[in-house]
Amino acid sequence: MRWQATWTQAMTDFRGDDEEPPFADVAVRMTVPASIGGSHVRAELSNRFGDEPVLIGHGAIGVGDQSLDITFDGQRSVEIPAGESWWTDPVELTVGRSDHVVVDLYLPEPTPYATANGFRFQRATAPGDVVGSRQFPAAETGLAAEGTGWSLPSGGPFLRAVEVAGTEAAAVIVCLGASITTMGWPQLAAAMLPADARIAVLNRGIPGNRLRHDAPPAHPPWGRSGLSRFDEDVLGTTGVTHVVLAHAGNDIGLPGEHAPIGELPTAAQQIDAYRQLIDRATAAGLGVALATITPIAPGQGDDREPIRTAVNDWIRASGHEFADFDAVLRSAAVPSRMAAEYDAGDHQHPNVTGENLLARAMSETITRLLR
């Protein structure tokens, strides 16, 4: 079978994070949108950052009212070694573009929340039953077209990718970025493309992520740098044909408060990091698009605005297709700030309406890119 990714997330290190309790004799459910369809489906489960093996007791993959048990090399359960990933066996299940694929995983033993991403998944409310009969909280699927709050797409533990076979994709586009990417514009952009386009738009964002530096020691979930994870998260994505680079806001905003001030880049250093990734993508035969850096929050230092402006000017003149995220979200009165109507509340992240505007800009960029 010719496999192609239809949904992804970037896995990161949540060891030591106490916001999400561990699992034991429960199932988790992740409901994720397919950006392209197919006749068969499989999932990649990752224990990339675990210290111990993870036992998947059993699981299921479903679409609509159909749910099928999954196996691993013909076995109902699997133990994923620390630092590794495991694929489910293919399941013959029709997946349509924009369908919601449901992945259930039963975790019978105490299991830390160590390798994960995303904002929203579900836990079973009745421990001890088989996956198919468990009671989960009501699921939210999809993102609203408008709203003043935060967009919270599906994600969760262990599930790194969902792939389909049976349909030839015209393009598989990986979006490498930070929290604004993680919050959902790739999924929204995929849904805005023509129904017959056969274009997968995949999310490899990590909140707090930077392009040049790995996460500060106090914040390991912010992940390895874009330069460090490029081979794994972009080149390692099945069927990838293009990459969108949507980074750099955290490189400029984090140093001095959450990271050493010495890690604040010059514009030339930041541009050099982009060029390195462009060269690596081009060498791998991938098409490249960029996104300009959105306004950073007040208080992060007005002295950083010239860096952001210089990098954005370079992106616009680079000769690559780009989505002008800065122009979409900035205030007309104060261009260094995010417009109030698109602000989720922290003056740095867009609300649901803002995410949809970014998705529209990116869908138009993708259309030009593939012309």
KOLTORKOL-348222 format. One record per residue (C-alpha): residue in one letter; z, x, y. Coordinates in nm, 2 decimals. Each point is the difference from the previous one (the first is absolute). Layout:
N
ATOM   type        z        x        y
ATOM      A        Z        X        Y
...
END
This chain:
371
ATOM   type        z        x        y
ATOM      M     0.00     0.00     0.00
ATOM      R    -0.07     0.11     0.36
ATOM      W     0.33    -0.05     0.18
ATOM      Q     0.05    -0.04     0.37
ATOM      A     0.32    -0.04     0.20
ATOM      T     0.04    -0.35     0.15
ATOM      W     0.36     0.05     0.14
ATOM      T     0.22     0.30     0.05
ATOM      Q     0.31     0.13     0.17
ATOM      A     0.12     0.35     0.07
ATOM      M     0.31     0.08    -0.21
ATOM      T     0.29     0.18     0.17
ATOM      D     0.35     0.12    -0.07
ATOM      F     0.29    -0.25     0.03
ATOM      R     0.25     0.21    -0.19
ATOM      G     0.33    -0.02     0.18
ATOM      D    -0.11    -0.31     0.20
ATOM      D     0.27    -0.27    -0.04
ATOM      E    -0.18    -0.29     0.16
ATOM      E    -0.15    -0.12    -0.33
ATOM      P     0.24    -0.02    -0.29
ATOM      P    -0.11     0.13    -0.34
ATOM      F    -0.14    -0.22    -0.28
ATOM      A     0.16    -0.08    -0.34
ATOM      D    -0.11    -0.28    -0.23
ATOM      V    -0.22    -0.16     0.26
ATOM      A    -0.37    -0.04     0.07
ATOM      V    -0.18     0.08     0.32
ATOM      R    -0.31    -0.19     0.12
ATOM      M    -0.26     0.14     0.24
ATOM      T    -0.27    -0.23     0.13
ATOM      V    -0.28     0.20     0.15
ATOM      P    -0.35    -0.09     0.14
ATOM      A    -0.32     0.11    -0.17
ATOM      S    -0.26     0.13     0.24
ATOM      I    -0.27     0.00    -0.26
ATOM      G    -0.03    -0.20    -0.32
ATOM      G    -0.08     0.08    -0.37
ATOM      S     0.02    -0.13    -0.35
ATOM      H     0.27     0.24    -0.12
ATOM      V     0.31     0.13     0.17
ATOM      R     0.25     0.28    -0.06
ATOM      A     0.30     0.14     0.19
ATOM      E     0.14     0.35     0.07
ATOM      L     0.37     0.03    -0.02
ATOM      S     0.16     0.31     0.16
ATOM      N     0.33     0.18    -0.05
ATOM      R    -0.12     0.27     0.24
ATOM      F     0.34     0.06     0.17
ATOM      G     0.24    -0.11    -0.28
ATOM      D     0.25     0.25    -0.14
ATOM      E     0.01    -0.18    -0.34
ATOM      P    -0.25    -0.19    -0.21
ATOM      V    -0.06    -0.36     0.09
ATOM      L    -0.01    -0.25    -0.29
ATOM      I    -0.24    -0.30     0.04
ATOM      G     0.12    -0.24    -0.26
ATOM      H    -0.30    -0.23     0.03
ATOM      G    -0.21    -0.15     0.27
ATOM      A    -0.29    -0.23     0.10
ATOM      I    -0.29    -0.02     0.24
ATOM      G    -0.12    -0.33     0.13
ATOM      V    -0.24    -0.18     0.23
ATOM      G     0.04    -0.36     0.10
ATOM      D     0.15    -0.19    -0.29
ATOM      Q    -0.10     0.26    -0.26
ATOM      S     0.24     0.28    -0.10
ATOM      L    -0.05     0.24    -0.28
ATOM      D     0.23     0.25    -0.16
ATOM      I    -0.07     0.37     0.06
ATOM      T     0.01     0.28    -0.25
ATOM      F     0.01     0.38     0.03
ATOM      D    -0.21     0.18    -0.27
ATOM      G     0.04    -0.32    -0.20
ATOM      Q     0.38    -0.01     0.04
ATOM      R     0.19    -0.27     0.18
ATOM      S     0.24     0.25     0.17
ATOM      V    -0.04     0.35     0.14
ATOM      E     0.23     0.27     0.13
ATOM      I    -0.15     0.17     0.30
ATOM      P     0.12     0.36     0.03
ATOM      A     0.14     0.12     0.33
ATOM      G    -0.27     0.12     0.23
ATOM      E    -0.28    -0.18    -0.18
ATOM      S    -0.21    -0.32     0.00
ATOM      W    -0.12    -0.23    -0.27
ATOM      W    -0.29    -0.24    -0.03
ATOM      T     0.02    -0.34    -0.16
ATOM      D    -0.27    -0.08    -0.25
ATOM      P    -0.29    -0.20     0.14
ATOM      V     0.06    -0.38     0.01
ATOM      E    -0.30    -0.24    -0.02
ATOM      L     0.08    -0.21     0.31
ATOM      T    -0.24    -0.12     0.27
ATOM      V     0.11     0.12     0.34
ATOM      G    -0.18    -0.13     0.31
ATOM      R    -0.01     0.16     0.35
ATOM      S     0.31    -0.10     0.19
ATOM      D     0.17    -0.13    -0.32
ATOM      H     0.37     0.08    -0.02
ATOM      V     0.07     0.21    -0.31
ATOM      V     0.36    -0.04    -0.13
ATOM      V     0.15     0.30    -0.18
ATOM      D     0.34    -0.06    -0.18
ATOM      L     0.20     0.29    -0.14
ATOM      Y     0.32    -0.05    -0.21
ATOM      L     0.25     0.29     0.04
ATOM      P     0.26    -0.03    -0.27
ATOM      E     0.20     0.31     0.08
ATOM      P     0.17     0.12     0.32
ATOM      T    -0.29     0.12     0.21
ATOM      P     0.03     0.14     0.36
ATOM      Y    -0.23    -0.11     0.27
ATOM      A    -0.16     0.35     0.04
ATOM      T    -0.38    -0.02     0.01
ATOM      A    -0.12    -0.28     0.22
ATOM      N    -0.15    -0.12     0.33
ATOM      G    -0.08    -0.33     0.16
ATOM      F     0.22    -0.26     0.16
ATOM      R     0.02    -0.30    -0.23
ATOM      F     0.04    -0.07    -0.38
ATOM      Q     0.20    -0.23    -0.21
ATOM      R     0.28     0.03    -0.25
ATOM      A     0.06    -0.24    -0.28
ATOM      T     0.29    -0.24     0.06
ATOM      A     0.08    -0.05    -0.37
ATOM      P     0.07     0.33    -0.18
ATOM      G    -0.06     0.04    -0.37
ATOM      D    -0.31    -0.22    -0.05
ATOM      V    -0.35     0.11    -0.07
ATOM      V    -0.23     0.06     0.29
ATOM      G    -0.20    -0.31    -0.05
ATOM      S     0.29    -0.24     0.03
ATOM      R     0.20     0.17     0.28
ATOM      Q     0.08    -0.18     0.32
ATOM      F    -0.10     0.19     0.31
ATOM      P     0.06    -0.09     0.36
ATOM      A    -0.29    -0.18     0.17
ATOM      A    -0.29     0.24     0.07
ATOM      E    -0.16     0.05     0.33
ATOM      T    -0.37     0.10    -0.04
ATOM      G    -0.23     0.12     0.27
ATOM      L     0.07     0.07     0.37
ATOM      A    -0.03    -0.25     0.29
ATOM      A    -0.28     0.03     0.25
ATOM      E     0.24    -0.01     0.29
ATOM      G     0.36     0.05     0.06
ATOM      T     0.25     0.18     0.22
ATOM      G     0.20     0.15    -0.29
ATOM      W    -0.05     0.29    -0.24
ATOM      S    -0.27    -0.02    -0.27
ATOM      L     0.16     0.07    -0.34
ATOM      P    -0.26     0.06    -0.27
ATOM      S     0.08     0.02    -0.37
ATOM      G     0.09     0.32    -0.16
ATOM      G     0.30     0.12    -0.20
ATOM      P     0.11     0.24    -0.27
ATOM      F    -0.21     0.19    -0.26
ATOM      L    -0.33    -0.18     0.07
ATOM      R    -0.24     0.25     0.14
ATOM      A    -0.34    -0.16    -0.06
ATOM      V    -0.18    -0.30    -0.14
ATOM      E    -0.36     0.06    -0.11
ATOM      V    -0.28    -0.22    -0.12
ATOM      A    -0.31     0.05    -0.21
ATOM      G    -0.31    -0.21    -0.04
ATOM      T    -0.13     0.00     0.36
ATOM      E    -0.17     0.29     0.18
ATOM      A     0.17     0.06     0.33
ATOM      A    -0.22     0.09     0.30
ATOM      A     0.28     0.21     0.14
ATOM      V     0.36     0.09    -0.07
ATOM      I     0.18     0.09     0.33
ATOM      V     0.34     0.16     0.00
ATOM      C     0.21    -0.04     0.32
ATOM      L     0.24     0.29     0.05
ATOM      G     0.27    -0.07     0.26
ATOM      A     0.36    -0.08     0.08
ATOM      S     0.20    -0.32     0.07
ATOM      I    -0.27    -0.18     0.20
ATOM      T    -0.23     0.05    -0.29
ATOM      T     0.26    -0.10    -0.26
ATOM      M     0.06    -0.33     0.19
ATOM      G    -0.33    -0.14    -0.11
ATOM      W    -0.31     0.05     0.21
ATOM      P    -0.20     0.15    -0.30
ATOM      Q     0.06    -0.32    -0.21
ATOM      L    -0.08    -0.22     0.30
ATOM      A    -0.32     0.20     0.07
ATOM      A    -0.11    -0.04    -0.36
ATOM      A     0.03    -0.37     0.03
ATOM      M    -0.20    -0.01     0.32
ATOM      L    -0.31     0.17    -0.16
ATOM      P    -0.27    -0.22    -0.14
ATOM      A     0.09    -0.16    -0.33
ATOM      D    -0.30     0.17    -0.17
ATOM      A     0.06     0.34     0.15
ATOM      R     0.18     0.15    -0.31
ATOM      I     0.20     0.24     0.22
ATOM      A     0.35     0.10    -0.11
ATOM      V     0.23     0.09     0.30
ATOM      L     0.31     0.17    -0.13
ATOM      N     0.34     0.07     0.16
ATOM      R     0.15     0.34    -0.04
ATOM      G     0.24    -0.02     0.30
ATOM      I     0.36     0.11    -0.01
ATOM      P     0.25    -0.10     0.28
ATOM      G     0.12     0.30     0.20
ATOM      N    -0.28     0.22    -0.15
ATOM      R    -0.15     0.29     0.20
ATOM      L    -0.33     0.18    -0.03
ATOM      R     0.13     0.36     0.03
ATOM      H     0.36     0.01    -0.13
ATOM      D     0.18    -0.15    -0.30
ATOM      A     0.29    -0.24     0.06
ATOM      P     0.31     0.14     0.16
ATOM      P     0.28     0.07    -0.26
ATOM      A     0.20    -0.30     0.13
ATOM      H    -0.29    -0.24    -0.06
ATOM      P    -0.18     0.08    -0.33
ATOM      P    -0.16    -0.35    -0.02
ATOM      W    -0.22     0.11     0.29
ATOM      G    -0.20     0.19    -0.25
ATOM      R    -0.21     0.31    -0.03
ATOM      S    -0.23     0.08     0.28
ATOM      G    -0.35    -0.13     0.01
ATOM      L    -0.13     0.35    -0.06
ATOM      S     0.23     0.04    -0.30
ATOM      R    -0.08    -0.34    -0.17
ATOM      F    -0.37    -0.02     0.08
ATOM      D    -0.12     0.12    -0.34
ATOM      E     0.23    -0.24    -0.18
ATOM      D    -0.02    -0.31     0.22
ATOM      V    -0.37     0.03     0.10
ATOM      L    -0.19     0.22    -0.23
ATOM      G     0.21    -0.13    -0.30
ATOM      T    -0.10    -0.36     0.07
ATOM      T    -0.24    -0.14    -0.26
ATOM      G    -0.35    -0.05     0.13
ATOM      V     0.08     0.11     0.36
ATOM      T    -0.31     0.03     0.23
ATOM      H     0.15     0.02     0.35
ATOM      V     0.33     0.08     0.18
ATOM      V     0.14    -0.14     0.32
ATOM      L     0.24     0.24     0.18
ATOM      A     0.26    -0.21     0.20
ATOM      H     0.28     0.25     0.06
ATOM      A     0.17     0.20     0.27
ATOM      G     0.23    -0.23     0.19
ATOM      N     0.31     0.12    -0.19
ATOM      D    -0.11     0.36     0.04
ATOM      I     0.04    -0.05     0.38
ATOM      G     0.29    -0.24     0.01
ATOM      L     0.25     0.12    -0.27
ATOM      P     0.07     0.36     0.11
ATOM      G     0.31     0.03     0.22
ATOM      E     0.19    -0.29    -0.15
ATOM      H    -0.08    -0.03    -0.37
ATOM      A    -0.16     0.34    -0.05
ATOM      P     0.03     0.34     0.16
ATOM      I    -0.16     0.02     0.34
ATOM      G    -0.19     0.31    -0.11
ATOM      E    -0.21    -0.23    -0.22
ATOM      L    -0.15    -0.17     0.30
ATOM      P    -0.37     0.09    -0.01
ATOM      T    -0.23     0.10     0.27
ATOM      A    -0.32    -0.21     0.02
ATOM      A    -0.20     0.29    -0.14
ATOM      Q     0.24     0.02    -0.30
ATOM      Q    -0.03    -0.37    -0.07
ATOM      I    -0.38     0.01     0.03
ATOM      D    -0.01     0.30    -0.24
ATOM      A     0.19    -0.21    -0.26
ATOM      Y    -0.26    -0.28     0.04
ATOM      R    -0.28     0.26    -0.04
ATOM      Q     0.16     0.14    -0.32
ATOM      L     0.00    -0.35    -0.16
ATOM      I    -0.35    -0.08     0.12
ATOM      D    -0.12     0.33    -0.16
ATOM      R     0.18    -0.08    -0.33
ATOM      A    -0.15    -0.35     0.00
ATOM      T    -0.35     0.12     0.08
ATOM      A     0.02     0.26    -0.27
ATOM      A     0.09    -0.27    -0.25
ATOM      G    -0.30    -0.21     0.11
ATOM      L     0.20    -0.27     0.18
ATOM      G    -0.10    -0.17     0.32
ATOM      V     0.26     0.02     0.28
ATOM      A     0.12    -0.24     0.27
ATOM      L     0.29     0.05     0.24
ATOM      A     0.24    -0.22     0.20
ATOM      T     0.14     0.08     0.34
ATOM      I     0.38     0.04     0.05
ATOM      T     0.18    -0.31     0.12
ATOM      P     0.25     0.02     0.29
ATOM      I     0.33     0.16    -0.09
ATOM      A     0.33    -0.16     0.09
ATOM      P     0.16     0.06     0.34
ATOM      G     0.28     0.25    -0.02
ATOM      Q    -0.19     0.23    -0.23
ATOM      G    -0.10     0.20     0.31
ATOM      D    -0.27    -0.06     0.25
ATOM      D    -0.08     0.37    -0.03
ATOM      R    -0.15    -0.09    -0.34
ATOM      E    -0.26    -0.24     0.14
ATOM      P    -0.24     0.29     0.09
ATOM      I     0.00     0.10    -0.36
ATOM      R    -0.08    -0.35    -0.12
ATOM      T    -0.27    -0.04     0.27
ATOM      A    -0.17     0.33    -0.09
ATOM      V    -0.01    -0.07    -0.37
ATOM      N    -0.14    -0.35     0.07
ATOM      D    -0.26     0.15     0.23
ATOM      W    -0.10     0.24    -0.28
ATOM      I    -0.02    -0.28    -0.26
ATOM      R    -0.23    -0.20     0.23
ATOM      A    -0.23     0.30     0.05
ATOM      S     0.02     0.13    -0.36
ATOM      G    -0.33    -0.15    -0.12
ATOM      H     0.18    -0.19    -0.27
ATOM      E     0.02    -0.38    -0.01
ATOM      F     0.34    -0.11     0.13
ATOM      A     0.21    -0.31     0.07
ATOM      D     0.15     0.02     0.34
ATOM      F     0.35    -0.13    -0.09
ATOM      D     0.13     0.14     0.33
ATOM      A    -0.23    -0.22     0.20
ATOM      V     0.08    -0.31    -0.21
ATOM      L     0.37     0.02     0.05
ATOM      R     0.07     0.17     0.33
ATOM      S     0.12    -0.18     0.31
ATOM      A    -0.26    -0.04     0.28
ATOM      A     0.27     0.06     0.26
ATOM      V     0.16     0.30    -0.17
ATOM      P    -0.25     0.16    -0.24
ATOM      S     0.27     0.23    -0.15
ATOM      R     0.19    -0.31    -0.13
ATOM      M    -0.08    -0.27    -0.25
ATOM      A    -0.09    -0.33     0.14
ATOM      A     0.30    -0.24    -0.02
ATOM      E    -0.19    -0.27    -0.18
ATOM      Y    -0.07     0.23    -0.29
ATOM      D     0.34     0.17    -0.02
ATOM      A     0.21    -0.08    -0.31
ATOM      G     0.31     0.09     0.20
ATOM      D     0.05     0.37     0.00
ATOM      H    -0.29     0.09     0.24
ATOM      Q    -0.16     0.20    -0.27
ATOM      H    -0.11    -0.23    -0.29
ATOM      P    -0.24    -0.29     0.04
ATOM      N     0.09    -0.35    -0.10
ATOM      V    -0.20    -0.21    -0.24
ATOM      T    -0.25    -0.09     0.28
ATOM      G    -0.04     0.37     0.08
ATOM      E    -0.05     0.10    -0.36
ATOM      N    -0.28    -0.26    -0.03
ATOM      L    -0.16     0.15     0.31
ATOM      L     0.01     0.35    -0.15
ATOM      A    -0.15    -0.15    -0.32
ATOM      R    -0.28    -0.16     0.20
ATOM      A    -0.08     0.34     0.17
ATOM      M     0.01     0.18    -0.33
ATOM      S    -0.22    -0.26    -0.18
ATOM      E    -0.26     0.05     0.28
ATOM      T     0.03     0.38    -0.04
ATOM      I    -0.05    -0.03    -0.38
ATOM      T    -0.31    -0.20     0.05
ATOM      R    -0.14     0.27     0.23
ATOM      L     0.11     0.27    -0.24
ATOM      L    -0.19    -0.15    -0.30
ATOM      R    -0.31    -0.09     0.19
END
